[in-house]
């Protein structure tokens, strides 16, 4: 007797080429799984975004933050619009600002004067606040400056004018970082001044165009900045890319007898 080729079970119909079409139940199950995966992704997305924002906030607060250069006071080392990365971690371990470092610090009081108020609209303001929150742009409330540390607590600093060099503890500084055409004192000779402990004396590299310690001797601190107001040290020019450069301490601050 011949054996039949058909059974009592329903078999999948074969498509051209010999491939069997999956049962309808399996196709439906695949669609359900795909829909569940899509729903799972959209549920997890806010969590992932929240984690990313938290990490960005932690990095901004404790590790490194980007700052935009708002003026010409640090030319030619830094140009207006440059974006520098500032090391905020080192101060947390008790490291104090050192001579020659380029540092960002909060306004000691009265250095920046009144900041102009702008009405940019709620949408633009919201975007700016969000970018400021994660450290991609400065907040409108932040009043920070960037200068070079020339002297630290206990140092005596002075400059007699003309082409006379700045002297720290009697040692003349060789300052190749000054903007070409600048004189060491600019138009503001000063000193000798004894820098109090816990404070620093700062100056811009563009001495003819920098409202730094020289111009604020009538304010609290006599032109010096409290170490606690220092946000951190600028370590690299990160943007624009064609200006990428590190910001090392110049060798003149390593000379013997300086302190």
VENGICOR-V225527 format. One record per pair of residues at least 12 apart in sequence whose ideal C-beta (glycine too) atoms are under 8 Angstrom apart, sorted by sequence separation. I is the first residue (numbers start at 1). J is the second residue. D is the distance in Angstrom with one decimal. If there is no record, write none. Layout:
i->{I;I}
j->{J;J}
d->{D;D}
//
This chain:
i->{69;128;156;201;213;235;68;69;155;156;234;68;69;155;156;68;69;67;150;66;67;151;66;84;86;150;166;66;67;165;166;65;66;84;163;164;64;65;162;163;164;186;187;64;118;185;186;199;201;64;65;150;162;182;184;201;202;63;64;78;161;182;183;186;190;193;200;201;63;64;77;115;159;160;164;182;183;196;199;200;62;63;159;179;182;188;199;61;62;178;179;181;188;190;199;200;74;115;161;177;178;179;186;196;198;199;148;160;178;179;185;193;195;198;62;159;175;193;198;200;112;159;158;159;112;157;158;190;111;157;158;156;157;158;107;156;157;67;106;107;156;166;106;107;156;157;105;155;156;104;105;154;155;104;105;154;104;105;153;103;152;153;154;102;103;151;153;157;102;103;153;102;103;153;155;101;102;153;100;101;152;100;151;152;99;151;98;99;149;150;97;99;149;150;99;149;150;98;148;97;147;148;96;99;147;148;147;148;84;147;150;147;147;78;66;68;99;65;66;68;66;67;77;74;73;74;177;60;73;74;153;176;60;175;57;59;57;67;69;175;56;57;174;56;67;173;53;173;53;171;171;144;170;171;146;169;169;168;169;168;103;105;103;77;111;76;97;75;76;155;111;154;110;152;108;111;110;109;108;109;108;109;108;108;108;105;108;106;105;105;106;104;105;78;103;104;77;103;104;76;103;104;74;75;76;97;103;104;73;74;75;96;102;103;73;74;101;102;73;97;101;72;75;73;74;97;72;73;73;73;91;91;91;90;88;89;90;88;86;87;102;86;87;86;87;86;87;101;85;86;100;84;85;99;100;84;85;98;84;100;84;85;100;83;84;99;82;83;98;78;83;82;82;78;81;99;99;82;84;79;65;65;67;64;77;66;66}
j->{81;140;168;213;225;247;81;82;168;169;247;82;83;169;170;83;84;83;166;83;84;168;84;102;104;168;184;85;86;184;185;85;86;104;183;184;85;86;183;184;185;207;208;86;140;207;208;221;223;87;88;173;185;205;207;224;225;87;88;102;185;206;207;210;214;217;224;225;88;89;102;140;184;185;189;207;208;221;224;225;88;89;185;205;208;214;225;88;89;205;206;208;215;217;226;227;102;143;189;205;206;207;214;224;226;227;177;189;207;208;214;222;224;227;92;189;205;223;228;230;143;190;190;191;145;190;191;223;145;191;192;191;192;193;143;192;193;104;143;144;193;203;144;145;194;195;144;194;195;144;145;194;195;145;146;195;146;147;195;146;195;196;197;146;147;195;197;201;147;148;198;148;149;199;201;148;149;200;148;149;200;149;200;201;149;201;149;150;200;201;149;151;201;202;152;202;203;152;202;152;202;203;152;155;203;204;204;205;146;210;213;212;213;146;135;137;168;135;136;138;137;138;148;146;146;147;250;134;147;148;227;250;135;250;133;135;134;144;146;252;134;135;252;135;146;252;133;253;134;255;257;231;257;258;234;257;258;258;259;259;200;202;202;177;211;179;200;179;180;259;216;259;216;259;216;219;219;219;219;220;220;221;221;225;226;225;229;229;229;230;231;230;231;205;230;231;205;231;232;205;232;233;204;205;206;227;233;234;204;205;206;227;233;234;205;206;233;234;206;230;234;206;209;209;210;233;209;210;211;212;230;231;232;232;231;232;233;232;231;232;247;232;233;233;234;234;235;249;234;235;249;234;235;249;250;235;236;249;236;252;237;238;253;237;238;253;237;238;253;234;239;239;240;237;240;258;259;243;247;243;231;232;234;232;247;238;239}
d->{6.3;7.0;7.3;4.9;7.3;5.8;6.8;4.5;5.4;5.7;5.4;7.4;7.4;5.7;7.6;5.3;6.8;7.0;6.4;5.3;5.5;5.1;7.2;7.8;5.1;6.7;4.9;5.9;5.6;5.1;7.1;7.4;7.5;7.9;5.6;6.6;5.3;5.2;6.9;7.1;6.8;3.6;6.8;6.5;8.0;6.7;4.8;6.3;6.9;6.1;5.9;7.5;7.4;7.5;6.5;5.6;5.8;8.0;6.2;7.6;5.1;6.0;6.3;7.2;5.2;7.7;6.3;7.9;6.2;7.3;7.1;7.7;5.6;7.3;7.8;4.4;7.4;7.9;3.9;5.2;6.3;5.1;4.0;5.9;5.4;4.3;6.2;7.4;6.2;5.6;4.4;7.5;6.5;7.2;5.6;6.4;7.2;6.7;3.5;5.2;7.7;7.5;7.3;6.3;6.4;6.5;7.6;5.5;6.3;7.7;7.8;7.1;5.6;5.4;6.6;5.5;8.0;7.4;7.7;7.4;5.2;5.9;6.5;6.3;7.0;7.9;2.8;8.0;6.3;5.7;4.0;7.4;7.0;6.6;4.0;5.1;5.6;5.5;6.5;7.1;6.9;7.6;5.9;6.4;5.2;6.4;6.7;7.6;7.5;5.4;6.0;7.9;4.9;7.2;7.8;6.7;5.0;7.6;5.5;7.1;6.4;6.1;6.1;6.5;6.9;5.0;4.0;5.1;7.4;7.7;5.5;5.3;5.8;5.6;7.2;7.2;7.8;7.2;6.9;5.0;5.4;6.5;6.9;7.7;5.6;4.0;6.5;6.7;5.1;5.1;5.0;6.5;7.5;6.4;6.0;5.8;5.1;6.8;6.4;6.6;3.7;6.0;7.1;7.7;6.1;7.0;5.4;6.2;7.4;7.2;7.7;5.3;7.8;7.2;6.0;6.8;6.9;4.8;6.4;6.2;7.8;6.5;7.9;6.2;7.9;7.2;5.9;6.3;7.2;7.5;7.6;7.1;3.3;7.3;6.8;6.9;6.3;6.8;6.6;6.6;3.9;7.7;4.4;6.4;6.8;5.0;7.6;7.5;6.2;6.0;5.7;6.3;7.8;5.0;6.4;7.1;5.9;5.9;5.2;7.2;7.7;7.5;7.2;5.4;6.9;5.0;5.3;4.6;7.1;6.0;5.8;7.2;7.0;7.7;7.5;7.6;5.1;6.4;7.2;5.9;7.2;7.9;5.7;5.2;6.6;5.4;5.9;4.5;4.9;4.6;6.7;7.4;6.0;7.6;5.2;4.4;4.8;7.5;6.0;7.1;7.0;7.9;5.4;6.5;7.7;6.1;5.4;6.1;3.7;5.0;4.4;5.7;6.8;6.7;7.7;6.4;4.9;4.4;5.4;5.3;8.0;5.8;7.6;5.9;7.5;7.1;5.5;3.8;7.2;7.2;6.6;8.0;6.0;7.0;6.4;7.8;6.7;4.1;6.2;5.0;5.1;4.2;5.0;6.6;7.9;5.2;5.0;5.9;7.2;7.1;3.8;4.4;6.0;7.5;5.2;7.7;5.0;6.8;6.7;7.5;5.5;5.0;3.6;7.5;6.5;4.4;5.4;5.5;7.6;8.0;3.9;6.9;7.5;6.8;7.9;7.1;7.7;6.2;7.3;7.0;7.5;7.3;7.2;8.0;7.3;6.7;7.9}
//
